[in-house]
Amino acid sequence: MKKLIATDDSWTGFILRVGLAVVMLPHGAQKVLGWFGGAGIEKTLVLFATQMHIPAFLAVLVMAAEFLGSIGLLVGCLARVAAFGITCVMIGAVAMVHWPNGLFMNWTGKQAGEGFEFHILAITIAVAIMIVGAGRWSIDSVLQSLYDKRGQDGGTVRPA
């Protein structure tokens, strides 16, 4: 558990995790809450099952990674786990949907769909978070501090 929450007080982890959360949270909110023109949970599950042939349990994992993972990143709670989930979703999106459309986004409307340049950036940021941790102002740093204090005195956690 200690390795999952390990972080430092750097701005790097903070900037990476908040930036990725701000970009990914609306995508999760589309799927889960139906916000921003999204379908909501039920219609998203149907879409994943009928058009993409993705089992319901995987669709739920995708929604959890995008929505709950983004919230986790925003507050810095289990940031490495959240970043891993988002990485998996982005790899799956490229493999199942965006690869045939090439690298570039569909700026001109002449492609069949969107390319995967966005996904590469999201994966890169998520992998960086998995390496550096949540950084400054994160729940992970608070948990790490409590974990460290517990280890110093044989298991008793004392208030700071």
C-alpha positions as CSV (number, residue, x, y, z in Angstrom):
1,M,0.0,0.0,0.0
2,K,2.9,2.4,0.8
3,K,4.1,2.2,-2.8
4,L,0.7,3.1,-4.1
5,I,0.4,6.3,-2.1
6,A,4.1,7.3,-2.1
7,T,4.6,10.9,-3.3
8,D,6.5,14.0,-2.6
9,D,5.5,17.6,-2.3
10,S,6.3,18.5,-5.9
11,W,4.3,20.7,-8.2
12,T,4.9,18.2,-11.0
13,G,2.5,15.5,-9.7
14,F,-0.1,18.1,-8.7
15,I,-0.1,19.8,-12.2
16,L,-0.2,16.5,-14.0
17,R,-3.0,14.9,-12.0
18,V,-5.2,18.0,-11.9
19,G,-4.7,18.6,-15.6
20,L,-5.6,15.0,-16.5
21,A,-8.5,15.1,-14.1
22,V,-9.9,18.3,-15.6
23,V,-9.8,16.8,-19.1
24,M,-11.1,13.3,-18.2
25,L,-13.8,14.2,-15.7
26,P,-16.2,15.6,-18.3
27,H,-15.8,12.3,-20.4
28,G,-16.7,10.3,-17.3
29,A,-19.6,12.6,-16.4
30,Q,-21.0,12.1,-20.0
31,K,-21.0,8.4,-19.5
32,V,-22.1,8.3,-15.8
33,L,-24.3,11.3,-15.3
34,G,-25.4,12.2,-18.9
35,W,-23.8,15.7,-18.5
36,F,-22.2,17.6,-21.4
37,G,-24.5,15.9,-24.0
38,G,-23.6,12.4,-22.7
39,A,-25.8,9.4,-22.6
40,G,-25.7,8.5,-18.9
41,I,-25.1,5.0,-17.4
42,E,-27.9,3.0,-19.0
43,K,-27.6,4.2,-22.5
44,T,-23.8,4.0,-22.3
45,L,-24.0,0.4,-21.2
46,V,-26.3,-0.3,-24.2
47,L,-24.0,1.5,-26.6
48,F,-20.9,-0.4,-25.4
49,A,-22.7,-3.7,-25.6
50,T,-24.5,-3.3,-29.0
51,Q,-22.1,-1.1,-31.0
52,M,-18.8,-1.9,-29.5
53,H,-19.5,-5.5,-28.3
54,I,-18.0,-4.7,-24.9
55,P,-19.3,-6.7,-21.9
56,A,-21.2,-4.8,-19.2
57,F,-18.5,-5.4,-16.6
58,L,-15.8,-3.8,-18.8
59,A,-18.1,-0.9,-19.6
60,V,-18.6,-0.3,-15.9
61,L,-14.8,-0.4,-15.4
62,V,-14.4,2.2,-18.2
63,M,-17.0,4.5,-16.6
64,A,-15.4,4.0,-13.1
65,A,-11.9,4.8,-14.5
66,E,-13.0,7.9,-16.3
67,F,-15.4,9.2,-13.6
68,L,-14.2,8.0,-10.2
69,G,-10.6,7.9,-11.4
70,S,-10.8,11.6,-12.4
71,I,-12.2,12.5,-9.0
72,G,-9.4,10.5,-7.4
73,L,-6.9,12.4,-9.5
74,L,-8.5,15.7,-8.7
75,V,-8.1,15.2,-4.9
76,G,-5.0,13.1,-5.2
77,C,-6.4,9.9,-3.7
78,L,-4.8,6.7,-5.0
79,A,-3.5,8.7,-8.0
80,R,-1.4,5.9,-9.3
81,V,-4.4,3.5,-9.4
82,A,-6.6,6.2,-11.1
83,A,-3.8,7.0,-13.6
84,F,-3.5,3.2,-14.4
85,G,-7.2,2.9,-15.0
86,I,-7.2,5.9,-17.3
87,T,-4.2,4.5,-19.2
88,C,-6.1,1.2,-19.7
89,V,-9.2,3.1,-21.0
90,M,-7.1,5.2,-23.4
91,I,-5.2,2.1,-24.8
92,G,-8.6,0.4,-25.2
93,A,-10.1,3.4,-27.0
94,V,-7.2,3.5,-29.4
95,A,-7.2,-0.2,-30.1
96,M,-11.0,-0.5,-30.5
97,V,-12.1,2.8,-32.0
98,H,-9.5,5.4,-33.0
99,W,-6.6,3.4,-34.6
100,P,-8.1,3.2,-38.1
101,N,-8.6,7.0,-38.2
102,G,-4.8,7.6,-37.8
103,L,-3.0,10.0,-35.6
104,F,-4.7,13.3,-36.1
105,M,-8.0,14.6,-34.8
106,N,-10.8,15.2,-37.3
107,W,-10.3,19.0,-37.6
108,T,-11.7,19.2,-41.2
109,G,-14.5,16.6,-40.8
110,K,-13.1,14.6,-43.7
111,Q,-12.0,11.6,-41.6
112,A,-14.4,8.8,-40.6
113,G,-13.7,9.6,-36.9
114,E,-11.2,11.0,-34.5
115,G,-7.6,10.0,-34.5
116,F,-5.6,9.0,-31.4
117,E,-3.3,12.0,-30.7
118,F,-5.3,13.0,-27.6
119,H,-5.0,9.5,-26.3
120,I,-1.2,9.5,-26.6
121,L,-1.1,12.7,-24.5
122,A,-3.5,11.3,-21.9
123,I,-1.5,8.0,-21.7
124,T,1.8,10.0,-21.4
125,I,0.4,12.1,-18.5
126,A,-1.1,9.1,-16.7
127,V,2.2,7.2,-16.9
128,A,4.1,10.2,-15.5
129,I,1.6,10.3,-12.6
130,M,2.2,6.6,-12.0
131,I,5.9,7.4,-11.8
132,V,6.0,10.6,-9.7
133,G,2.8,10.1,-7.7
134,A,0.1,12.6,-6.7
135,G,2.4,15.4,-5.6
136,R,1.5,18.5,-3.6
137,W,-1.9,19.0,-1.9
138,S,-3.0,15.4,-2.3
139,I,-4.8,12.9,-0.1
140,D,-2.0,10.5,-0.9
141,S,0.5,12.8,0.8
142,V,-1.7,12.9,3.9
143,L,-2.0,9.1,3.9
144,Q,1.7,8.7,3.4
145,S,2.4,11.0,6.4
146,L,0.0,9.0,8.6
147,Y,1.6,5.8,7.4
148,D,5.1,7.1,8.2
149,K,4.0,8.2,11.6
150,R,2.5,4.9,12.4
151,G,5.7,3.1,11.4
152,Q,7.8,5.3,13.6
153,D,6.1,4.5,16.9
154,G,5.1,0.9,16.5
155,G,1.6,1.3,15.0
156,T,0.0,4.2,17.0
157,V,-1.1,7.1,14.8
158,R,-0.9,10.4,16.7
159,P,-2.4,13.7,15.4
160,A,0.2,16.0,13.8
